[in-house]
Amino acid sequence: MGEAEVVEPTNRQQPRSKGAKASTLTLYTRAGCPLCEDMAEHVRVLIAGTGHRVIPVDVDADPALKAEFGWEVPLLFDGSTEICRHELNLPALQEWLRAHS
């Protein structure tokens, strides 16, 4: 797997429209995972000012999650919908942001 690309936002996301509901994204991670740290930072930057938030969940802290995901981290989810795996998928996250603004 190559080095993760550093993503600089080209513009800030617009605040959500009235009536739009803020969402919580789940970032499945594990301690000491540089890919997890990179994805967490990029997602935080990209959702800043949108009202959405990202919650990291350490898969090693829950035997069921560890069994389900193993070494398949980082994973970014909205509920049960996977947005990206292993590295930031910028187009997928941007599409998610458009659909949730």
Chimera marker file (.cmm) of the C-alpha trace (Angstrom):
<marker_set name="trace">
<marker id="1" x="0.000" y="0.000" z="0.000" r="1" g="1" b="0" radius="0.5"/>
<marker id="2" x="1.421" y="3.409" z="-0.951" r="1" g="1" b="0" radius="0.5"/>
<marker id="3" x="1.786" y="6.467" z="1.152" r="1" g="1" b="0" radius="0.5"/>
<marker id="4" x="-1.485" y="8.223" z="1.875" r="1" g="1" b="0" radius="0.5"/>
<marker id="5" x="-1.977" y="11.383" z="-0.134" r="1" g="1" b="0" radius="0.5"/>
<marker id="6" x="-2.260" y="14.579" z="1.875" r="1" g="1" b="0" radius="0.5"/>
<marker id="7" x="-5.545" y="16.189" z="0.998" r="1" g="1" b="0" radius="0.5"/>
<marker id="8" x="-5.943" y="19.912" z="1.307" r="1" g="1" b="0" radius="0.5"/>
<marker id="9" x="-9.508" y="21.163" z="1.118" r="1" g="1" b="0" radius="0.5"/>
<marker id="10" x="-9.960" y="23.505" z="-1.818" r="1" g="1" b="0" radius="0.5"/>
<marker id="11" x="-12.785" y="25.287" z="-0.081" r="1" g="1" b="0" radius="0.5"/>
<marker id="12" x="-14.685" y="24.974" z="3.151" r="1" g="1" b="0" radius="0.5"/>
<marker id="13" x="-17.855" y="22.983" z="3.051" r="1" g="1" b="0" radius="0.5"/>
<marker id="14" x="-20.960" y="25.086" z="3.227" r="1" g="1" b="0" radius="0.5"/>
<marker id="15" x="-22.949" y="24.954" z="6.448" r="1" g="1" b="0" radius="0.5"/>
<marker id="16" x="-25.929" y="22.622" z="6.337" r="1" g="1" b="0" radius="0.5"/>
<marker id="17" x="-29.175" y="24.024" z="5.043" r="1" g="1" b="0" radius="0.5"/>
<marker id="18" x="-32.022" y="24.657" z="7.473" r="1" g="1" b="0" radius="0.5"/>
<marker id="19" x="-33.708" y="21.402" z="8.359" r="1" g="1" b="0" radius="0.5"/>
<marker id="20" x="-30.687" y="19.283" z="7.446" r="1" g="1" b="0" radius="0.5"/>
<marker id="21" x="-29.739" y="16.905" z="10.231" r="1" g="1" b="0" radius="0.5"/>
<marker id="22" x="-26.161" y="16.710" z="11.499" r="1" g="1" b="0" radius="0.5"/>
<marker id="23" x="-24.693" y="13.263" z="11.109" r="1" g="1" b="0" radius="0.5"/>
<marker id="24" x="-22.111" y="11.376" z="13.085" r="1" g="1" b="0" radius="0.5"/>
<marker id="25" x="-19.565" y="9.409" z="11.098" r="1" g="1" b="0" radius="0.5"/>
<marker id="26" x="-17.857" y="6.434" z="12.701" r="1" g="1" b="0" radius="0.5"/>
<marker id="27" x="-14.154" y="5.901" z="12.068" r="1" g="1" b="0" radius="0.5"/>
<marker id="28" x="-13.057" y="2.394" z="12.994" r="1" g="1" b="0" radius="0.5"/>
<marker id="29" x="-9.402" y="2.535" z="14.042" r="1" g="1" b="0" radius="0.5"/>
<marker id="30" x="-6.778" y="0.901" z="16.204" r="1" g="1" b="0" radius="0.5"/>
<marker id="31" x="-4.096" y="2.435" z="18.399" r="1" g="1" b="0" radius="0.5"/>
<marker id="32" x="-0.770" y="3.066" z="16.699" r="1" g="1" b="0" radius="0.5"/>
<marker id="33" x="-2.220" y="2.926" z="13.171" r="1" g="1" b="0" radius="0.5"/>
<marker id="34" x="-0.733" y="5.753" z="11.060" r="1" g="1" b="0" radius="0.5"/>
<marker id="35" x="-3.352" y="5.286" z="8.315" r="1" g="1" b="0" radius="0.5"/>
<marker id="36" x="-6.070" y="5.659" z="10.953" r="1" g="1" b="0" radius="0.5"/>
<marker id="37" x="-4.514" y="8.859" z="12.290" r="1" g="1" b="0" radius="0.5"/>
<marker id="38" x="-4.182" y="10.290" z="8.771" r="1" g="1" b="0" radius="0.5"/>
<marker id="39" x="-7.775" y="9.518" z="7.862" r="1" g="1" b="0" radius="0.5"/>
<marker id="40" x="-9.071" y="10.941" z="11.144" r="1" g="1" b="0" radius="0.5"/>
<marker id="41" x="-7.234" y="14.230" z="10.594" r="1" g="1" b="0" radius="0.5"/>
<marker id="42" x="-8.336" y="14.589" z="6.971" r="1" g="1" b="0" radius="0.5"/>
<marker id="43" x="-11.967" y="13.812" z="7.773" r="1" g="1" b="0" radius="0.5"/>
<marker id="44" x="-11.972" y="16.327" z="10.645" r="1" g="1" b="0" radius="0.5"/>
<marker id="45" x="-10.608" y="19.035" z="8.326" r="1" g="1" b="0" radius="0.5"/>
<marker id="46" x="-13.088" y="18.238" z="5.566" r="1" g="1" b="0" radius="0.5"/>
<marker id="47" x="-16.164" y="18.240" z="7.820" r="1" g="1" b="0" radius="0.5"/>
<marker id="48" x="-15.138" y="21.298" z="9.850" r="1" g="1" b="0" radius="0.5"/>
<marker id="49" x="-17.952" y="23.828" z="9.919" r="1" g="1" b="0" radius="0.5"/>
<marker id="50" x="-20.574" y="21.446" z="8.531" r="1" g="1" b="0" radius="0.5"/>
<marker id="51" x="-22.133" y="20.441" z="11.853" r="1" g="1" b="0" radius="0.5"/>
<marker id="52" x="-21.208" y="16.804" z="11.233" r="1" g="1" b="0" radius="0.5"/>
<marker id="53" x="-18.806" y="14.997" z="13.521" r="1" g="1" b="0" radius="0.5"/>
<marker id="54" x="-16.586" y="11.947" z="13.436" r="1" g="1" b="0" radius="0.5"/>
<marker id="55" x="-16.266" y="9.513" z="16.321" r="1" g="1" b="0" radius="0.5"/>
<marker id="56" x="-13.255" y="7.180" z="16.415" r="1" g="1" b="0" radius="0.5"/>
<marker id="57" x="-13.919" y="3.620" z="17.609" r="1" g="1" b="0" radius="0.5"/>
<marker id="58" x="-10.978" y="1.374" z="18.518" r="1" g="1" b="0" radius="0.5"/>
<marker id="59" x="-11.772" y="-2.066" z="17.093" r="1" g="1" b="0" radius="0.5"/>
<marker id="60" x="-9.369" y="-3.707" z="19.550" r="1" g="1" b="0" radius="0.5"/>
<marker id="61" x="-11.521" y="-2.529" z="22.469" r="1" g="1" b="0" radius="0.5"/>
<marker id="62" x="-14.483" y="-4.656" z="21.335" r="1" g="1" b="0" radius="0.5"/>
<marker id="63" x="-13.996" y="-8.361" z="20.525" r="1" g="1" b="0" radius="0.5"/>
<marker id="64" x="-16.949" y="-8.342" z="18.111" r="1" g="1" b="0" radius="0.5"/>
<marker id="65" x="-15.547" y="-5.396" z="16.142" r="1" g="1" b="0" radius="0.5"/>
<marker id="66" x="-12.079" y="-6.927" z="16.165" r="1" g="1" b="0" radius="0.5"/>
<marker id="67" x="-13.502" y="-10.163" z="14.775" r="1" g="1" b="0" radius="0.5"/>
<marker id="68" x="-15.563" y="-8.313" z="12.147" r="1" g="1" b="0" radius="0.5"/>
<marker id="69" x="-12.928" y="-5.876" z="10.916" r="1" g="1" b="0" radius="0.5"/>
<marker id="70" x="-9.609" y="-7.472" z="11.893" r="1" g="1" b="0" radius="0.5"/>
<marker id="71" x="-6.871" y="-5.450" z="10.187" r="1" g="1" b="0" radius="0.5"/>
<marker id="72" x="-9.280" y="-3.742" z="7.758" r="1" g="1" b="0" radius="0.5"/>
<marker id="73" x="-8.803" y="-0.325" z="9.361" r="1" g="1" b="0" radius="0.5"/>
<marker id="74" x="-9.303" y="2.532" z="8.994" r="1" g="1" b="0" radius="0.5"/>
<marker id="75" x="-12.918" y="2.332" z="7.912" r="1" g="1" b="0" radius="0.5"/>
<marker id="76" x="-15.253" y="5.335" z="7.703" r="1" g="1" b="0" radius="0.5"/>
<marker id="77" x="-18.982" y="4.654" z="8.052" r="1" g="1" b="0" radius="0.5"/>
<marker id="78" x="-22.227" y="6.575" z="8.158" r="1" g="1" b="0" radius="0.5"/>
<marker id="79" x="-24.384" y="4.180" z="10.139" r="1" g="1" b="0" radius="0.5"/>
<marker id="80" x="-24.056" y="0.869" z="8.293" r="1" g="1" b="0" radius="0.5"/>
<marker id="81" x="-22.909" y="2.497" z="5.039" r="1" g="1" b="0" radius="0.5"/>
<marker id="82" x="-19.186" y="2.308" z="4.322" r="1" g="1" b="0" radius="0.5"/>
<marker id="83" x="-17.725" y="5.497" z="2.856" r="1" g="1" b="0" radius="0.5"/>
<marker id="84" x="-14.073" y="4.474" z="2.620" r="1" g="1" b="0" radius="0.5"/>
<marker id="85" x="-11.588" y="1.834" z="3.726" r="1" g="1" b="0" radius="0.5"/>
<marker id="86" x="-7.826" y="1.896" z="4.362" r="1" g="1" b="0" radius="0.5"/>
<marker id="87" x="-7.337" y="5.440" z="3.054" r="1" g="1" b="0" radius="0.5"/>
<marker id="88" x="-9.428" y="8.510" z="2.448" r="1" g="1" b="0" radius="0.5"/>
<marker id="89" x="-11.599" y="8.265" z="-0.652" r="1" g="1" b="0" radius="0.5"/>
<marker id="90" x="-11.988" y="11.991" z="-1.214" r="1" g="1" b="0" radius="0.5"/>
<marker id="91" x="-14.640" y="11.774" z="-3.968" r="1" g="1" b="0" radius="0.5"/>
<marker id="92" x="-16.763" y="9.427" z="-1.831" r="1" g="1" b="0" radius="0.5"/>
<marker id="93" x="-16.552" y="11.708" z="1.217" r="1" g="1" b="0" radius="0.5"/>
<marker id="94" x="-17.299" y="14.803" z="-0.884" r="1" g="1" b="0" radius="0.5"/>
<marker id="95" x="-20.342" y="13.055" z="-2.357" r="1" g="1" b="0" radius="0.5"/>
<marker id="96" x="-21.478" y="12.106" z="1.149" r="1" g="1" b="0" radius="0.5"/>
<marker id="97" x="-21.065" y="15.731" z="2.250" r="1" g="1" b="0" radius="0.5"/>
<marker id="98" x="-23.108" y="16.986" z="-0.721" r="1" g="1" b="0" radius="0.5"/>
<marker id="99" x="-25.860" y="14.501" z="0.072" r="1" g="1" b="0" radius="0.5"/>
<marker id="100" x="-25.906" y="15.517" z="3.752" r="1" g="1" b="0" radius="0.5"/>
<marker id="101" x="-25.776" y="19.305" z="3.492" r="1" g="1" b="0" radius="0.5"/>
<link id1="1" id2="2" r="1" g="1" b="0" radius="0.2"/>
<link id1="2" id2="3" r="1" g="1" b="0" radius="0.2"/>
<link id1="3" id2="4" r="1" g="1" b="0" radius="0.2"/>
<link id1="4" id2="5" r="1" g="1" b="0" radius="0.2"/>
<link id1="5" id2="6" r="1" g="1" b="0" radius="0.2"/>
<link id1="6" id2="7" r="1" g="1" b="0" radius="0.2"/>
<link id1="7" id2="8" r="1" g="1" b="0" radius="0.2"/>
<link id1="8" id2="9" r="1" g="1" b="0" radius="0.2"/>
<link id1="9" id2="10" r="1" g="1" b="0" radius="0.2"/>
<link id1="10" id2="11" r="1" g="1" b="0" radius="0.2"/>
<link id1="11" id2="12" r="1" g="1" b="0" radius="0.2"/>
<link id1="12" id2="13" r="1" g="1" b="0" radius="0.2"/>
<link id1="13" id2="14" r="1" g="1" b="0" radius="0.2"/>
<link id1="14" id2="15" r="1" g="1" b="0" radius="0.2"/>
<link id1="15" id2="16" r="1" g="1" b="0" radius="0.2"/>
<link id1="16" id2="17" r="1" g="1" b="0" radius="0.2"/>
<link id1="17" id2="18" r="1" g="1" b="0" radius="0.2"/>
<link id1="18" id2="19" r="1" g="1" b="0" radius="0.2"/>
<link id1="19" id2="20" r="1" g="1" b="0" radius="0.2"/>
<link id1="20" id2="21" r="1" g="1" b="0" radius="0.2"/>
<link id1="21" id2="22" r="1" g="1" b="0" radius="0.2"/>
<link id1="22" id2="23" r="1" g="1" b="0" radius="0.2"/>
<link id1="23" id2="24" r="1" g="1" b="0" radius="0.2"/>
<link id1="24" id2="25" r="1" g="1" b="0" radius="0.2"/>
<link id1="25" id2="26" r="1" g="1" b="0" radius="0.2"/>
<link id1="26" id2="27" r="1" g="1" b="0" radius="0.2"/>
<link id1="27" id2="28" r="1" g="1" b="0" radius="0.2"/>
<link id1="28" id2="29" r="1" g="1" b="0" radius="0.2"/>
<link id1="29" id2="30" r="1" g="1" b="0" radius="0.2"/>
<link id1="30" id2="31" r="1" g="1" b="0" radius="0.2"/>
<link id1="31" id2="32" r="1" g="1" b="0" radius="0.2"/>
<link id1="32" id2="33" r="1" g="1" b="0" radius="0.2"/>
<link id1="33" id2="34" r="1" g="1" b="0" radius="0.2"/>
<link id1="34" id2="35" r="1" g="1" b="0" radius="0.2"/>
<link id1="35" id2="36" r="1" g="1" b="0" radius="0.2"/>
<link id1="36" id2="37" r="1" g="1" b="0" radius="0.2"/>
<link id1="37" id2="38" r="1" g="1" b="0" radius="0.2"/>
<link id1="38" id2="39" r="1" g="1" b="0" radius="0.2"/>
<link id1="39" id2="40" r="1" g="1" b="0" radius="0.2"/>
<link id1="40" id2="41" r="1" g="1" b="0" radius="0.2"/>
<link id1="41" id2="42" r="1" g="1" b="0" radius="0.2"/>
<link id1="42" id2="43" r="1" g="1" b="0" radius="0.2"/>
<link id1="43" id2="44" r="1" g="1" b="0" radius="0.2"/>
<link id1="44" id2="45" r="1" g="1" b="0" radius="0.2"/>
<link id1="45" id2="46" r="1" g="1" b="0" radius="0.2"/>
<link id1="46" id2="47" r="1" g="1" b="0" radius="0.2"/>
<link id1="47" id2="48" r="1" g="1" b="0" radius="0.2"/>
<link id1="48" id2="49" r="1" g="1" b="0" radius="0.2"/>
<link id1="49" id2="50" r="1" g="1" b="0" radius="0.2"/>
<link id1="50" id2="51" r="1" g="1" b="0" radius="0.2"/>
<link id1="51" id2="52" r="1" g="1" b="0" radius="0.2"/>
<link id1="52" id2="53" r="1" g="1" b="0" radius="0.2"/>
<link id1="53" id2="54" r="1" g="1" b="0" radius="0.2"/>
<link id1="54" id2="55" r="1" g="1" b="0" radius="0.2"/>
<link id1="55" id2="56" r="1" g="1" b="0" radius="0.2"/>
<link id1="56" id2="57" r="1" g="1" b="0" radius="0.2"/>
<link id1="57" id2="58" r="1" g="1" b="0" radius="0.2"/>
<link id1="58" id2="59" r="1" g="1" b="0" radius="0.2"/>
<link id1="59" id2="60" r="1" g="1" b="0" radius="0.2"/>
<link id1="60" id2="61" r="1" g="1" b="0" radius="0.2"/>
<link id1="61" id2="62" r="1" g="1" b="0" radius="0.2"/>
<link id1="62" id2="63" r="1" g="1" b="0" radius="0.2"/>
<link id1="63" id2="64" r="1" g="1" b="0" radius="0.2"/>
<link id1="64" id2="65" r="1" g="1" b="0" radius="0.2"/>
<link id1="65" id2="66" r="1" g="1" b="0" radius="0.2"/>
<link id1="66" id2="67" r="1" g="1" b="0" radius="0.2"/>
<link id1="67" id2="68" r="1" g="1" b="0" radius="0.2"/>
<link id1="68" id2="69" r="1" g="1" b="0" radius="0.2"/>
<link id1="69" id2="70" r="1" g="1" b="0" radius="0.2"/>
<link id1="70" id2="71" r="1" g="1" b="0" radius="0.2"/>
<link id1="71" id2="72" r="1" g="1" b="0" radius="0.2"/>
<link id1="72" id2="73" r="1" g="1" b="0" radius="0.2"/>
<link id1="73" id2="74" r="1" g="1" b="0" radius="0.2"/>
<link id1="74" id2="75" r="1" g="1" b="0" radius="0.2"/>
<link id1="75" id2="76" r="1" g="1" b="0" radius="0.2"/>
<link id1="76" id2="77" r="1" g="1" b="0" radius="0.2"/>
<link id1="77" id2="78" r="1" g="1" b="0" radius="0.2"/>
<link id1="78" id2="79" r="1" g="1" b="0" radius="0.2"/>
<link id1="79" id2="80" r="1" g="1" b="0" radius="0.2"/>
<link id1="80" id2="81" r="1" g="1" b="0" radius="0.2"/>
<link id1="81" id2="82" r="1" g="1" b="0" radius="0.2"/>
<link id1="82" id2="83" r="1" g="1" b="0" radius="0.2"/>
<link id1="83" id2="84" r="1" g="1" b="0" radius="0.2"/>
<link id1="84" id2="85" r="1" g="1" b="0" radius="0.2"/>
<link id1="85" id2="86" r="1" g="1" b="0" radius="0.2"/>
<link id1="86" id2="87" r="1" g="1" b="0" radius="0.2"/>
<link id1="87" id2="88" r="1" g="1" b="0" radius="0.2"/>
<link id1="88" id2="89" r="1" g="1" b="0" radius="0.2"/>
<link id1="89" id2="90" r="1" g="1" b="0" radius="0.2"/>
<link id1="90" id2="91" r="1" g="1" b="0" radius="0.2"/>
<link id1="91" id2="92" r="1" g="1" b="0" radius="0.2"/>
<link id1="92" id2="93" r="1" g="1" b="0" radius="0.2"/>
<link id1="93" id2="94" r="1" g="1" b="0" radius="0.2"/>
<link id1="94" id2="95" r="1" g="1" b="0" radius="0.2"/>
<link id1="95" id2="96" r="1" g="1" b="0" radius="0.2"/>
<link id1="96" id2="97" r="1" g="1" b="0" radius="0.2"/>
<link id1="97" id2="98" r="1" g="1" b="0" radius="0.2"/>
<link id1="98" id2="99" r="1" g="1" b="0" radius="0.2"/>
<link id1="99" id2="100" r="1" g="1" b="0" radius="0.2"/>
<link id1="100" id2="101" r="1" g="1" b="0" radius="0.2"/>
</marker_set>
